[in-house]
Amino acid sequence: FLFFITFLLVIIYLGAEFLWFNIYSQHFNESELTEFLGLMRMVNAVIQVMLLYGITRPLLRWLGVARLNAVYPLTTLVSLSGLLINFNLPAAIALHINGDALYKAINLPIHQLNYNGIPHQYVGRIRALSDGLIYSLGLTLAGVGLWLFHLYCNLEQITWLAIGFSFVLLLVRLPMGRFYAQSLEEMIRSDTINLDDFTDAKTFLPPQSSKVIQEFLCSDDQMTIAKGLELAASLGNYKQFLPEVQAKLADSSLRPHIVKLLRQGLNADNLQQLANLLTATNSNIRATALEILLVNQYSFQPEKLELLINDSDKQIRTLARVAALVNNSAKIDSSLANQLVPTEITETTAQAIARIVNYSQNPKLISVIKYLLPQASPATKQLSLNALANLAQPQDKHLAQIAAVFTNHSEPAVRIAAFKLLEITRCAAMLETVTTGLNDDNPQVRQQVANTLAAYGETGLAIAQKNLTSSKPEIVNTAITAIAKVKSKQKNEILYKHLIPEFQHLNLTRKWQKQIPTSNPSWQLLAVALEDYQKRLLQKVLYILSCLGYSRTVSLVQRILATNERRDLANAIEVLASINHRRFIQPLIPLLEKYVAQPSTIKIEPTPTWLRNKGYKILLEALESRDRWIKTGASIALTMIPTALLKDPDPIVQSVAKEIFPTQLTSHVSISMNQLLLLRKVALFKNLSLDELFSLNQALESRRVLAGETIYTEGSWGWHLYIIAEGRIQIVKEVDGKTQEIKQLTPGEYFGEIALFDEAPRWDGAIALEDSRLLSLEKKRFISLIAQRPHIILEICRFLSKRLRETDKYLSAQKMPASTAQMTNYQSLQQALDS
């Protein structure tokens, strides 16, 4: 339907445009027509804004997207019918206004919102087809058709054709509205709807969704009811569900959702109904009703407050004191109103008070939050700080001091809330506290610190610029984010100047790459370090571009860079080279082109002549590098010097060399560096930097197994991923009572990864074919790693898919019934993908 509608809209628009331009040409000469079209553009722009904000938005709230689908086809039919009555200038102007102002103010918003009825995972593909292929096809056919009709038809006949297409559009749009509602209903039931789409568009779910929401609210499952309450808020007119919501007031677990739904929009009668519930026998009902009344800033009668302050329930007594503090009733003893007994404030009560402050935004309650914070749980601290953020104003030193206390809290969520409060207050005295947040070990906290630092403007910019020289990549990235968020013309220049030394060093690394013997064991780590530096610099530049507003482009480019498709890589380079900030990319173009070009086959041997002419110079230059891995690689390559001296034909030189250089210096690469190079060859970790591989290496445990030893059996439980450092491993599976070999693995390959994901016994077994050394990674550390580097999941999926195909191929070759084994493998794969 969306494809057909897109096609029809293009046809109708071009047809209408052809008609009004023909009539304009009959009334104006060339210069007059230019002036008139400029005037029409201004008129259409004004009408578009007036319609969008004065009609479309209110109608979306009252009628919903589904019912508004028919509006534009009807206005088009009316305007085209007016043209049929009289082919004059006013009719052409009306058609022009419909085809321009009404199209953009009414049709486009509705057409775009129709995509909300498509499951989120398909929206991108359908949009691409609709706005790309279908739109282009419509333009082509419309152009050809108008050319032919112009030759053989008059304006009246072309108008009748446009009316026919408009009528078809109306017929398609009418069921489209119904299908939209049905699709949303199905998405609601299947829990695939993205409510953010409606929040961002400042619109609501269609009224037809109320039936599903009512079903959810009447469910016995708490999760379903909570979902129904959330959806009710997105419907706009949630008051129709008040009877169902009122029936759930006794459920304390639903209380946060109910309060969020009823935080605004209640009239006097609704509030009075809630006030009547304060005498209910169930304490949960009384507490929830009291909280909702406080959130809506209900004015309590003093006599009623006195009864509540003396209620038998601790929570109600506490909330009543809060109500007395807000109401400032003269008949209530001020000591009672301000007295919040610590022993009576439970976690539930504390969170209720935090919600009251958050939703009511009553500054009188700041003192209550200040009292709650020291003794509250982390979750309540977060809620309370967020509530204070809604009350904060710039230069509010009091709230800034409260926030500063919690910037070192053990929970990241609390630290984020504290820095968010500091972002709003922006007190100069707190800059030092904000700066310490750059060292936070949590990336989400550092992201908020960047936002807070950017809020300080030029002062924050100067601090962030100073931290660009930090030796810690996470601090540098946070500083980059902060600089990019500052509204300053200097930020682009600051970020570019920061990269200039790196670009210069990049040119050196590219020169060294062409001159060193990459296959020689002594030089291998240096070659890897040079490539690693280049990739890290590329990622750094892409990160800067992402911070500067090119996040979608960068995301696409990064996905392409992870592939080996040269055509896609060439396209990615063209995209990057065409952006406004191309000077950030220009120095990287030769590096990017290297990914597209065929790999070089030039082989260099580290002969004594080569060492004298080039080798030593390269090593001395590399040792002066600021990059630690390039320095490390150069240091290892220097072991060639004592090796060469020990092999010198002159016995005196050999003797002195043996005295000067310990024997361990003559070994090519240390064990730890050899292991690092091994990890880099593992497909699972190919996208990790040397820093990340080094951290991973420290988490690995080495294990030696003898030939014939069983590492694990099929059906056993395991919590380790294994990487083969030395030897050969046989992967086996029992088929019809017989152990069959599936595959043999060699150094650099891994196995045992499935048990880390599906929480089930291992589906295969592993046996050492020869004496082997394995590197094992424990499950918790592995999960931590993939949480930091999600692209590892892609490699695991590829591996699982490949293994499934190999198993099926083997079973087919053996001509055995494979359904059971295939289903087991498929379930393991599916569970891994779901994880």
TAFENUR-V167164 format. One record per run of one state. SS is the DSSP state (hx for helix, st for strand, lp for the rest). FROM is the first residue (numbers start at 1). LEN is the number of residues. Records with the same first field share a line. If there is no record, write none. Layout:
SS: FROM-LEN / FROM-LEN
This chain:
lp: 1-1 / 28-2 / 63-1 / 69-2 / 86-3 / 118-2 / 153-2 / 191-4 / 201-6 / 218-4 / 236-2 / 247-5 / 262-6 / 280-3 / 296-6 / 310-4 / 328-6 / 339-3 / 345-2 / 361-2 / 374-4 / 392-5 / 406-6 / 426-2 / 440-3 / 456-2 / 470-3 / 486-5 / 514-7 / 562-4 / 578-4 / 587-2 / 597-11 / 624-4 / 638-1 / 647-4 / 661-2 / 667-4 / 682-1 / 686-4 / 700-1 / 706-4 / 713-7 / 727-1 / 736-2 / 747-3 / 752-2 / 757-8 / 769-3 / 789-2 / 815-4 / 835-1
hx: 2-26 / 30-33 / 64-5 / 71-15 / 89-29 / 120-33 / 155-36 / 195-6 / 207-11 / 222-14 / 238-9 / 252-10 / 268-12 / 283-13 / 302-8 / 314-14 / 334-5 / 342-3 / 347-14 / 363-11 / 378-14 / 397-9 / 412-14 / 428-12 / 443-13 / 458-12 / 473-13 / 491-23 / 521-41 / 566-12 / 582-5 / 589-8 / 608-16 / 628-10 / 639-8 / 651-10 / 663-4 / 671-11 / 683-3 / 690-10 / 754-3 / 779-10 / 791-24 / 819-16
st: 701-5 / 710-3 / 720-7 / 728-8 / 738-9 / 750-2 / 765-4 / 772-7
